[in-house]
Amino acid sequence: FQVPRITEKSLPLKEDGRGVGQSYRYSGPKKPPFTYTELIEYALSEKGELTVSGIYQWIS
């Protein structure tokens, strides 16, 4: 029993014509304006001491 070797030529093309192994520029969602660290800092500066649950509620 032999496992066939996978080469880039044997990989199927995606709908856009690029091979599976070929790279492309990521066009997904942009970075959010704030990091989680910054959001936590804002929540604590506004409300003082907060529990993790309180921070979550402030962010969402």
N, CA, C and O of each residue as an XYZ file, in Angstrom:
240
protein
N       0.849     -1.187      0.000
C       0.000      0.000      0.000
C       0.881      1.233      0.000
O       1.771      1.350      0.843
N       0.658      2.154     -0.922
C       1.419      3.396     -0.985
C       0.466      4.583     -0.957
O      -0.567      4.590     -1.627
N       0.834      5.576     -0.175
C       0.062      6.812     -0.118
C       0.573      7.728     -1.218
O       1.774      7.991     -1.295
N      -0.320      8.217     -2.071
C       0.146      9.110     -3.141
C       0.672     10.424     -2.568
O       0.152     10.936     -1.577
N       1.698     10.952     -3.198
C       2.271     12.229     -2.767
C       1.389     13.363     -3.262
O       0.888     13.349     -4.387
N       1.220     14.325     -2.406
C       0.436     15.499     -2.791
C       1.410     16.585     -3.227
O       2.298     16.979     -2.471
N       1.238     17.052     -4.423
C       2.048     18.164     -4.914
C       1.118     19.331     -5.196
O      -0.099     19.167     -5.282
N       1.703     20.502     -5.336
C       0.870     21.680     -5.587
C       0.083     21.526     -6.883
O      -1.037     22.022     -6.995
N       0.666     20.841     -7.860
C      -0.021     20.646     -9.137
C      -1.232     19.735     -8.993
O      -2.189     19.846     -9.760
N      -1.196     18.830     -8.009
C      -2.314     17.896     -7.853
C      -3.442     18.459     -7.002
O      -4.516     17.861     -6.928
N      -3.216     19.607     -6.353
C      -4.254     20.204     -5.518
C      -5.283     20.911     -6.392
O      -4.921     21.503     -7.409
N      -6.553     20.861     -6.015
C      -7.587     21.529     -6.819
C      -7.466     23.044     -6.727
O      -6.885     23.578     -5.782
N      -8.014     23.716     -7.707
C      -8.037     25.178     -7.689
C      -9.252     25.652     -6.915
O     -10.296     25.000     -6.905
N      -9.099     26.794     -6.270
C     -10.235     27.418     -5.597
C     -11.089     28.107     -6.646
O     -10.722     28.174     -7.819
N     -12.230     28.618     -6.209
C     -13.135     29.300     -7.135
C     -12.479     30.496     -7.808
O     -12.825     30.841     -8.938
N     -11.525     31.135     -7.114
C     -10.890     32.322     -7.686
C      -9.727     31.973     -8.606
O      -9.052     32.868     -9.116
N      -9.484     30.675     -8.824
C      -8.442     30.265     -9.748
C      -7.090     30.028     -9.120
O      -6.177     29.554     -9.796
N      -6.932     30.344     -7.841
C      -5.654     30.111     -7.172
C      -5.629     28.696     -6.635
O      -6.669     28.122     -6.314
N      -4.443     28.143     -6.540
C      -4.291     26.828     -5.943
C      -4.481     26.899     -4.442
O      -4.372     27.972     -3.849
N      -4.764     25.764     -3.824
C      -5.006     25.721     -2.385
C      -3.799     26.232     -1.617
O      -3.963     26.919     -0.609
N      -2.588     25.916     -2.068
C      -1.386     26.317     -1.345
C      -0.917     27.732     -1.625
O       0.027     28.197     -0.986
N      -1.541     28.426     -2.551
C      -1.083     29.767     -2.897
C      -1.610     30.787     -1.906
O      -2.741     30.693     -1.431
N      -0.774     31.755     -1.607
C      -1.187     32.776     -0.644
C      -1.959     33.889     -1.349
O      -1.851     34.077     -2.561
N      -2.718     34.598     -0.576
C      -3.473     35.735     -1.093
C      -3.628     36.745      0.024
O      -3.443     36.416      1.196
N      -3.960     37.947     -0.325
C      -4.103     39.011      0.660
C      -5.413     38.835      1.423
O      -6.470     38.651      0.819
N      -5.339     38.890      2.744
C      -6.511     38.718      3.594
C      -7.412     39.930      3.452
O      -6.969     41.066      3.623
N      -8.668     39.691      3.141
C      -9.601     40.804      2.979
C     -10.757     40.698      3.967
O     -11.865     41.155      3.686
N     -10.499     40.098      5.113
C     -11.532     39.922      6.127
C     -11.782     41.203      6.899
O     -11.375     42.286      6.478
N     -12.447     41.074      8.017
C     -12.786     42.254      8.819
C     -11.541     43.021      9.273
O     -10.486     42.434      9.513
N     -11.684     44.309      9.381
C     -10.579     45.154      9.848
C     -10.420     44.995     11.351
O     -11.318     44.506     12.037
N      -9.255     45.420     11.856
C      -9.014     45.344     13.293
C      -9.981     46.267     14.026
O     -10.308     47.349     13.537
N     -10.436     45.837     15.196
C     -11.309     46.721     15.979
C     -10.532     47.948     16.452
O      -9.305     47.904     16.539
N     -11.228     49.038     16.757
C     -10.535     50.268     17.142
C      -9.819     50.180     18.491
O      -8.901     50.960     18.742
N     -10.217     49.251     19.365
C      -9.612     49.137     20.691
C      -9.227     47.697     20.974
O      -9.889     46.768     20.510
N      -8.153     47.509     21.740
C      -7.778     46.174     22.197
C      -8.593     45.842     23.437
O      -9.196     46.727     24.045
N      -8.611     44.573     23.812
C      -9.314     44.193     25.042
C      -8.683     44.882     26.249
O      -9.386     45.279     27.178
N      -7.371     45.023     26.235
C      -6.688     45.697     27.341
C      -7.191     47.124     27.488
O      -7.472     47.578     28.598
N      -7.304     47.834     26.362
C      -7.788     49.215     26.406
C      -9.231     49.286     26.895
O      -9.578     50.166     27.683
N     -10.074     48.363     26.430
C     -11.469     48.356     26.877
C     -11.565     48.114     28.377
O     -12.366     48.748     29.063
N     -10.748     47.195     28.887
C     -10.743     46.917     30.330
C     -10.273     48.144     31.096
O     -10.840     48.488     32.133
N      -9.223     48.813     30.580
C      -8.734     50.036     31.235
C      -9.823     51.108     31.263
O     -10.010     51.772     32.282
N     -10.541     51.281     30.154
C     -11.615     52.277     30.109
C     -12.718     51.934     31.103
O     -13.222     52.809     31.807
N     -13.089     50.657     31.158
C     -14.144     50.234     32.086
C     -13.734     50.503     33.522
O     -14.535     51.002     34.313
N     -12.489     50.177     33.869
C     -12.026     50.374     35.242
C     -11.880     51.854     35.578
O     -12.166     52.265     36.702
N     -11.434     52.662     34.604
C     -11.271     54.090     34.890
C     -12.630     54.771     35.059
O     -12.755     55.735     35.814
N     -13.639     54.269     34.359
C     -14.969     54.866     34.446
C     -15.730     54.396     35.686
O     -16.412     55.189     36.335
N     -15.614     53.122     36.011
C     -16.423     52.540     37.082
C     -15.642     52.240     38.363
O     -16.245     51.916     39.385
N     -14.323     52.340     38.324
C     -13.532     51.962     39.498
C     -13.297     50.465     39.518
O     -12.956     49.874     38.493
N     -13.475     49.848     40.670
C     -13.283     48.403     40.764
C     -14.456     47.669     40.137
O     -15.615     48.013     40.367
N     -14.141     46.653     39.340
C     -15.172     45.837     38.702
C     -14.783     44.370     38.776
O     -13.601     44.027     38.763
N     -15.775     43.522     38.851
C     -15.524     42.091     38.726
C     -15.339     41.778     37.244
O     -15.606     42.621     36.388
N     -14.885     40.574     36.949
C     -14.756     40.167     35.549
C     -16.120     40.239     34.868
O     -16.226     40.661     33.717
N     -17.142     39.831     35.576
C     -18.503     39.905     35.043
C     -18.892     41.356     34.750
O     -19.520     41.638     33.730
N     -18.523     42.262     35.632
C     -18.815     43.677     35.429
C     -18.087     44.245     34.227
O     -18.643     45.049     33.479
N     -16.836     43.826     34.041
C     -16.062     44.277     32.875
C     -16.729     43.768     31.604
O     -16.872     44.506     30.629
N     -17.131     42.510     31.621
C     -17.807     41.929     30.453
C     -19.081     42.703     30.132
O     -19.346     43.010     28.969
N     -19.859     43.015     31.141
C     -21.104     43.761     30.926
C     -20.816     45.154     30.382
O     -21.559     45.647     29.534
N     -19.751     45.797     30.854
C     -19.404     47.132     30.382
C     -19.006     47.085     28.907
O     -19.375     47.962     28.126
N     -18.234     46.030     28.528
C     -17.774     45.912     27.142
C     -18.938     45.593     26.210
O     -19.015     46.137     25.109
N     -19.834     44.726     26.637
C     -20.926     44.298     25.740
C     -22.144     45.125     25.929
O     -23.152     44.902     25.258
